[in-house]
Amino acid sequence: GETINFFGGSFMFGHGLSDQQTLPYYVSESLNINAKNYGVGGYGAHQALAILQSDRNTDASINIFWTAPFHALRSACKKTYSSSNPKYTLVDGGKKLIRDGRCPNEKLLGRVLKHSAIYNFITRNFHLNVTDQDIELYLRIVSEIYNISKSRKQTFIIGFYKSQENYFKDTKFSNQSIFLELQKYSDEIVDLTLSDKRDNIDKKYILHILDGHPSSMANFEGSKIISKAIKKYIYY
């Protein structure tokens, strides 16, 4: 049967859920396909690209990437957990994307502090200083995922998840403008937020009021949206 690669962070991995409650599982059951879940907590576009550029076996007919604008902070090496992540840089006046080693390592104190609940509570929103350059780098990384997919004759589908509105306060971007940009770098893009705004998501679609990760029900509903898109590109 068909094989589909699923890329993303903790949303795709299924943070707080069993293997049978993840979006890839629901899609595989619905369409009877082989699902390869490359989602890992804290991952973003840069890991998805690095995996596709690696020697790992990513043969599949479709690549699916579940992403949100907040992934831009990760690929810009601005999150504490971005330490040692694959680093990409735009050179030649922004015309060329290159692999540029890895994100800087945290100092020992930072590694110790990140395990402190109080420290994490205080710094939860510390890195909301996303810039236009961060988002442009993120978009270029996604465009390269699209280019690689096309070169391998793989369909590339993006599942989009809105960020909170205040995330964009220091930039020229918005959820809508990023969605339209990502549309250029995909065969299809679908909205998996299940709400008009991130701040308005029904609590049944999140794990807990203090944990905004998608619930099993959100993944089930999202799988219907993704499956509908997939059906346009696979043949039974």
C-alpha positions as CSV (number, residue, x, y, z in Angstrom):
1,G,0.0,0.0,0.0
2,E,0.9,3.7,0.0
3,T,3.4,5.0,2.4
4,I,3.1,8.5,3.8
5,N,5.8,10.5,5.8
6,F,4.5,12.7,8.6
7,F,6.8,15.5,9.8
8,G,6.3,17.9,12.7
9,G,6.8,18.6,16.4
10,S,5.0,17.5,19.5
11,F,1.6,17.9,17.7
12,M,2.5,15.3,15.1
13,F,4.3,13.1,17.7
14,G,1.1,13.1,19.8
15,H,2.3,14.7,23.1
16,G,0.4,13.3,26.1
17,L,-1.5,10.7,23.9
18,S,-1.2,7.0,23.1
19,D,0.1,5.9,19.7
20,Q,-3.5,5.1,18.7
21,Q,-4.6,8.7,19.3
22,T,-2.2,10.4,17.0
23,L,-3.0,12.1,13.7
24,P,-0.9,9.7,11.6
25,Y,-2.6,6.7,13.3
26,Y,-6.0,8.0,12.5
27,V,-5.1,8.7,8.9
28,S,-3.5,5.3,8.5
29,E,-6.6,3.6,9.8
30,S,-8.9,5.7,7.7
31,L,-7.0,5.3,4.4
32,N,-5.3,1.9,5.0
33,I,-1.9,3.4,4.3
34,N,1.6,2.9,5.9
35,A,2.3,5.9,8.2
36,K,5.9,6.9,9.1
37,N,5.7,9.4,12.0
38,Y,8.9,11.6,12.1
39,G,7.3,14.0,14.6
40,V,9.3,14.7,17.8
41,G,8.6,17.2,20.5
42,G,10.3,20.5,19.8
43,Y,10.9,19.7,16.1
44,G,10.1,22.1,13.3
45,A,10.7,22.8,9.6
46,H,14.5,22.6,10.0
47,Q,14.4,19.0,11.3
48,A,12.0,18.0,8.6
49,L,14.4,19.3,6.0
50,A,17.4,17.7,7.7
51,I,15.7,14.3,7.7
52,L,14.9,14.6,4.0
53,Q,18.5,15.6,3.3
54,S,19.8,12.7,5.3
55,D,20.5,9.1,4.4
56,R,17.3,7.9,6.2
57,N,14.8,6.0,4.1
58,T,12.1,8.6,3.4
59,D,10.7,6.9,0.4
60,A,6.9,7.6,0.2
61,S,4.3,8.9,-2.1
62,I,3.4,11.8,0.1
63,N,5.2,14.0,2.7
64,I,2.9,15.8,5.2
65,F,4.2,18.5,7.5
66,W,2.1,19.8,10.4
67,T,3.4,23.3,11.2
68,A,2.6,26.6,12.9
69,P,4.2,30.0,12.7
70,F,5.8,29.5,16.1
71,H,8.1,27.0,14.4
72,A,10.0,30.1,13.1
73,L,11.6,30.6,16.6
74,R,12.9,27.0,16.5
75,S,14.6,27.2,13.1
76,A,16.1,30.6,14.2
77,C,17.7,28.8,17.2
78,K,15.9,31.0,19.6
79,K,14.2,28.4,21.8
80,T,16.2,26.9,24.7
81,Y,15.5,23.4,23.4
82,S,16.9,24.3,19.9
83,S,20.3,23.6,21.3
84,S,22.3,21.4,18.8
85,N,19.4,21.5,16.3
86,P,20.3,21.6,12.6
87,K,21.0,25.2,11.7
88,Y,20.1,26.8,8.3
89,T,21.2,30.2,7.1
90,L,20.2,32.5,4.2
91,V,23.2,33.8,2.3
92,D,23.8,35.8,-0.9
93,G,21.4,38.5,0.2
94,G,18.7,35.9,1.1
95,K,18.9,34.1,-2.2
96,K,20.4,30.9,-1.0
97,L,19.7,28.5,1.9
98,I,22.6,26.6,3.3
99,R,23.1,24.1,6.1
100,D,25.2,25.9,8.6
101,G,26.2,23.5,11.3
102,R,24.1,23.3,14.5
103,C,22.3,25.7,16.8
104,P,24.6,26.8,19.6
105,N,24.8,24.6,22.7
106,E,23.2,25.8,25.9
107,K,25.5,26.5,28.8
108,L,25.4,24.0,31.6
109,L,23.3,26.4,33.8
110,G,20.7,26.7,31.0
111,R,20.5,22.9,30.7
112,V,19.9,22.6,34.5
113,L,17.4,25.4,34.7
114,K,15.2,24.2,31.9
115,H,14.2,21.3,34.2
116,S,12.9,23.8,36.7
117,A,9.1,24.2,36.6
118,I,9.4,27.8,38.1
119,Y,12.0,28.8,35.5
120,N,9.9,27.4,32.7
121,F,6.8,29.2,33.9
122,I,8.7,32.5,34.0
123,T,10.3,32.1,30.6
124,R,7.4,30.4,28.8
125,N,6.8,33.6,26.7
126,F,10.3,34.9,26.9
127,H,11.2,34.2,23.3
128,L,8.1,35.8,21.7
129,N,10.5,38.2,19.9
130,V,10.1,36.6,16.5
131,T,11.4,38.8,13.7
132,D,10.6,39.1,10.0
133,Q,14.0,37.5,9.3
134,D,13.1,34.5,11.4
135,I,9.8,34.0,9.6
136,E,11.5,34.5,6.2
137,L,14.1,31.8,7.1
138,Y,11.3,29.5,8.2
139,L,9.4,30.0,4.9
140,R,12.5,29.4,2.9
141,I,13.2,26.1,4.8
142,V,9.6,25.0,4.0
143,S,10.1,25.9,0.3
144,E,13.2,23.7,0.2
145,I,11.1,20.8,1.7
146,Y,8.7,21.4,-1.2
147,N,11.5,21.4,-3.7
148,I,13.0,18.2,-2.5
149,S,9.5,16.5,-2.4
150,K,9.0,17.6,-6.0
151,S,12.4,16.4,-7.1
152,R,11.4,13.0,-5.7
153,K,7.9,13.1,-7.2
154,Q,6.4,13.2,-3.8
155,T,3.3,15.1,-3.0
156,F,3.8,17.7,-0.3
157,I,0.8,18.6,2.0
158,I,1.0,21.1,4.8
159,G,-1.2,21.0,7.9
160,F,-1.3,24.6,9.2
161,Y,-2.0,25.5,12.9
162,K,-2.5,29.2,13.8
163,S,-0.3,31.0,16.3
164,Q,-1.7,33.4,18.8
165,E,-2.2,36.9,17.4
166,N,0.3,38.6,19.8
167,Y,3.1,36.3,18.3
168,F,3.3,38.6,15.3
169,K,3.3,41.9,17.1
170,D,6.8,42.9,16.0
171,T,6.5,41.7,12.4
172,K,4.8,42.4,9.2
173,F,3.3,38.9,9.1
174,S,0.0,37.3,10.3
175,N,-1.4,33.8,10.3
176,Q,-3.2,34.6,7.1
177,S,-0.1,36.0,5.3
178,I,2.0,33.0,6.3
179,F,-0.8,30.6,5.2
180,L,-0.8,32.3,1.8
181,E,3.0,32.0,1.6
182,L,3.0,28.4,2.5
183,Q,0.3,27.8,-0.1
184,K,3.0,28.6,-2.7
185,Y,5.3,25.9,-1.3
186,S,2.9,23.0,-1.1
187,D,0.6,20.9,-3.4
188,E,-2.1,21.5,-0.8
189,I,-2.4,23.3,2.6
190,V,-5.2,22.7,5.1
191,D,-6.0,24.4,8.3
192,L,-5.9,22.1,11.3
193,T,-6.6,24.7,14.0
194,L,-10.3,23.7,14.2
195,S,-11.0,27.3,15.2
196,D,-11.0,30.8,13.6
197,K,-8.4,31.9,16.1
198,R,-5.8,30.1,18.2
199,D,-7.2,31.8,21.3
200,N,-10.8,30.5,20.6
201,I,-10.1,26.8,20.3
202,D,-12.7,24.6,22.1
203,K,-11.3,23.0,25.2
204,K,-12.3,19.6,23.9
205,Y,-9.6,20.0,21.3
206,I,-6.8,20.5,23.7
207,L,-5.3,18.3,26.4
208,H,-5.9,20.7,29.3
209,I,-6.5,24.4,29.9
210,L,-2.8,24.6,30.8
211,D,-1.6,22.4,28.0
212,G,-2.6,23.5,24.5
213,H,-1.5,20.3,22.7
214,P,-4.1,18.7,20.5
215,S,-6.4,16.2,22.2
216,S,-7.3,12.8,20.7
217,M,-10.5,14.3,19.4
218,A,-8.6,17.1,17.7
219,N,-6.4,14.6,16.0
220,F,-9.4,12.6,14.9
221,E,-11.1,15.6,13.4
222,G,-7.8,16.8,11.9
223,S,-7.3,13.4,10.3
224,K,-10.6,13.8,8.4
225,I,-9.3,17.0,6.9
226,I,-5.9,15.6,6.0
227,S,-7.4,12.4,4.6
228,K,-9.7,14.3,2.3
229,A,-6.7,16.1,0.9
230,I,-4.7,12.9,0.6
231,K,-7.4,11.2,-1.4
232,K,-6.8,13.6,-4.3
233,Y,-3.3,12.3,-4.7
234,I,-3.5,8.5,-4.1
235,Y,-5.3,5.9,-6.1
236,Y,-7.0,2.8,-4.8
